[in-house]
Amino acid sequence: MNTFLKNLGLIMVMLGAIILIVCFATGNVNENYILVGSAALIIAGIVTYIVLNKRISE
């Protein structure tokens, strides 16, 4: 379980990046809700990664 929690932030960042890549490949880059959602997923993933790794290591 700790391994999954340590990697949860990275999974969120990679999911946001995959969404951006798929949107670029399909030419769907003008939809703001997709771009904002993936950016929010990346930012939340970075914050989650930092917070969870500090709590698990202590």
C-alpha positions in Angstrom: 0.0 0.0 0.0 2.8 2.4 0.8 4.3 1.8 -2.6 1.1 2.7 -4.3 0.8 5.9 -2.2 4.3 6.9 -2.9 3.6 6.6 -6.7 0.1 8.1 -6.7 1.4 11.6 -7.5 3.5 10.3 -10.4 0.5 8.4 -11.7 -1.6 11.5 -11.6 1.1 13.5 -13.4 1.5 10.9 -16.1 -2.2 10.6 -16.6 -2.4 14.4 -17.1 0.4 14.3 -19.6 -1.2 11.4 -21.5 -4.4 13.4 -21.8 -2.5 16.3 -23.2 -0.7 14.1 -25.7 -3.9 12.4 -26.8 -5.6 15.8 -27.2 -2.7 17.0 -29.3 -2.7 13.9 -31.5 -6.4 14.2 -32.2 -6.2 18.0 -32.8 -8.6 18.8 -30.0 -6.4 21.5 -28.4 -9.1 24.3 -28.4 -11.2 22.8 -25.7 -10.4 24.6 -22.5 -12.0 22.2 -20.1 -9.8 19.4 -21.3 -6.6 21.5 -21.0 -7.6 23.0 -17.6 -8.5 19.5 -16.3 -5.2 18.0 -17.4 -3.3 20.9 -16.0 -5.1 20.6 -12.7 -4.4 16.9 -12.6 -0.6 17.5 -13.2 -0.5 20.2 -10.4 -2.5 18.0 -8.0 -0.1 15.1 -8.8 2.9 17.2 -8.0 1.5 18.4 -4.7 0.3 14.9 -3.8 3.8 13.5 -4.6 5.5 16.0 -2.4 3.0 15.7 0.5 2.7 11.9 0.6 6.5 11.3 0.3 7.1 13.6 3.2 4.5 11.8 5.4 5.5 8.3 4.4 9.3 8.8 5.0 8.7 10.1 8.5 
